[in-house]
Amino acid sequence: MRIISGLLKGRKIPNVFNVKNVSPSSDFLKGVLFNVIGNGIEGKIFSDLYAGTGNVGFEALSRGAALCIFVETSPELISVIIKLSKQFGVEERVKIIKKDVLRAIESGVLNEYKPDYIFIDPPYDSGLCEKTINRIKECSAAASNIIVQHDKREALLTEYPPYKLINQKPHGKSVLSFYSAN
C-alpha cells in the first residue's frame, strides 16, 4: 500500500495483515474515493473511523486535508499511525482518538472537531456500518459528507435522514457509498 497522490505521493503504508479484523483499503478504492471527492478535500477536516493503519486518512492529508481525526482502538495500529504521522511530517495535522468508534461519537468527538468528511470502514460482516451512521446522525455537528466502505453483501439504505445516497462505486467484494446531507 502506498499514498497514491498529493504531497506524500509514493510513501508506503505498512501491511499489517497479522492484526485481527484489518483489511486495508486498496489503492484502487482509495483512488475511486478521492476521484469522487475531487478537490473538495483541500482545507477540510477528514475523519477516518475504524482507521486501521490510517491508509485513507493519510491519503486525505496528502491531498490537502487540513486535519485528520483517526479513531482506532488497537494499540498496535495506533502506534503505526503515530509513527507514520511523524515520518511523513504531518503530526500537527493529525488527531488520534484511542476509543471504540461508537463510544468516541457518543463522547462528542464529532461535535468537537466538526469534520467535513467522515470515512467509515469497519470490519466486514460486523454490522457496524448502519450503527455508525445512525450514531453520526444523532450528533448536532455531524459532517455533511459520509463515505462508507462496505461489503457488497451488506445493503445500506438510500437515506439516513438528513443523509442521502448520492453515489455508489462497487469494486470486487467492496462498495463505496457516498452520502451527503446537502
SULCOR-V336846 format. One record per residue. N is the residue number from 1. RES is the residue in one small letter. SS is DSSP state (~ for helix, > for strand, _ for the rest). D_CENTER is the distance of its C-alpha to the mean C-alpha in Angstrom with 2 decimals. Layout:
BEGIN
<<N	RES	SS	D_CENTER> <N	RES	SS	D_CENTER>>
END
This chain:
BEGIN
<<1	m	_	15.74> <2	r	>	15.81> <3	i	_	14.40> <4	i	_	15.84> <5	s	_	16.59> <6	g	_	17.29> <7	l	_	18.82> <8	l	_	17.49> <9	k	_	18.30> <10	g	_	19.64> <11	r	_	18.41> <12	k	>	17.82> <13	i	_	15.12> <14	p	_	17.16> <15	n	_	17.25> <16	v	_	17.23> <17	f	_	18.36> <18	n	_	20.73> <19	v	_	18.16> <20	k	_	18.25> <21	n	_	15.53> <22	v	_	13.45> <23	s	_	12.98> <24	p	_	11.00> <25	s	_	9.84> <26	s	_	13.08> <27	d	~	13.97> <28	f	~	15.22> <29	l	~	12.12> <30	k	~	10.26> <31	g	~	13.50> <32	v	~	13.61> <33	l	~	10.26> <34	f	~	11.45> <35	n	~	14.98> <36	v	~	14.31> <37	i	~	12.75> <38	g	~	15.56> <39	n	~	16.75> <40	g	~	15.17> <41	i	~	12.55> <42	e	_	15.57> <43	g	_	16.27> <44	k	_	13.40> <45	i	>	11.17> <46	f	>	7.40> <47	s	>	5.54> <48	d	>	2.93> <49	l	>	4.95> <50	y	_	7.05> <51	a	_	6.23> <52	g	_	9.44> <53	t	_	10.84> <54	g	_	8.08> <55	n	~	8.64> <56	v	~	5.87> <57	g	~	5.99> <58	f	~	9.68> <59	e	~	9.96> <60	a	~	8.97> <61	l	~	11.57> <62	s	~	13.92> <63	r	_	13.99> <64	g	_	14.98> <65	a	_	12.37> <66	a	_	14.60> <67	l	>	12.37> <68	c	>	9.03> <69	i	>	8.79> <70	f	>	7.75> <71	v	>	8.79> <72	e	_	10.67> <73	t	_	14.26> <74	s	_	15.67> <75	p	~	17.99> <76	e	~	18.07> <77	l	~	14.37> <78	i	~	14.46> <79	s	~	17.49> <80	v	~	15.84> <81	i	~	13.22> <82	i	~	16.31> <83	k	~	18.43> <84	l	~	16.23> <85	s	~	15.71> <86	k	~	19.51> <87	q	~	20.27> <88	f	_	18.37> <89	g	_	19.93> <90	v	_	16.91> <91	e	~	17.28> <92	e	~	18.39> <93	r	~	15.12> <94	v	>	13.08> <95	k	>	13.09> <96	i	>	12.56> <97	i	>	13.00> <98	k	_	14.86> <99	k	_	14.85> <100	d	_	14.17> <101	v	~	11.31> <102	l	~	14.04> <103	r	~	16.38> <104	a	~	14.15> <105	i	~	13.80> <106	e	~	17.56> <107	s	_	18.39> <108	g	_	17.29> <109	v	~	14.27> <110	l	~	13.07> <111	n	~	16.72> <112	e	~	17.14> <113	y	~	14.48> <114	k	_	14.25> <115	p	_	10.93> <116	d	_	11.53> <117	y	>	8.15> <118	i	>	5.77> <119	f	>	2.93> <120	i	>	4.92> <121	d	_	6.32> <122	p	_	9.37> <123	p	_	12.50> <124	y	_	14.42> <125	d	_	17.51> <126	s	_	16.40> <127	g	_	16.69> <128	l	~	13.65> <129	c	~	12.00> <130	e	~	14.88> <131	k	~	15.41> <132	t	~	12.02> <133	i	~	12.58> <134	n	~	16.11> <135	r	~	15.39> <136	i	~	13.32> <137	k	~	16.40> <138	e	_	18.62> <139	c	_	17.35> <140	s	_	19.69> <141	a	_	17.28> <142	a	_	14.28> <143	a	_	12.27> <144	s	_	14.05> <145	n	>	11.21> <146	i	>	8.88> <147	i	>	7.43> <148	v	>	7.97> <149	q	>	8.60> <150	h	>	11.80> <151	d	>	15.26> <152	k	_	17.73> <153	r	_	20.05> <154	e	_	17.87> <155	a	_	19.03> <156	l	_	17.14> <157	l	_	19.20> <158	t	_	19.59> <159	e	>	19.60> <160	y	>	18.24> <161	p	_	20.34> <162	p	_	19.67> <163	y	>	16.79> <164	k	>	18.14> <165	l	>	16.90> <166	i	>	17.52> <167	n	>	16.52> <168	q	>	15.90> <169	k	>	15.78> <170	p	>	17.04> <171	h	>	17.38> <172	g	_	19.22> <173	k	_	18.10> <174	s	>	14.64> <175	v	>	13.87> <176	l	>	11.25> <177	s	>	12.19> <178	f	>	11.92> <179	y	>	13.27> <180	s	>	14.99> <181	a	_	17.21> <182	n	_	19.44>>
END
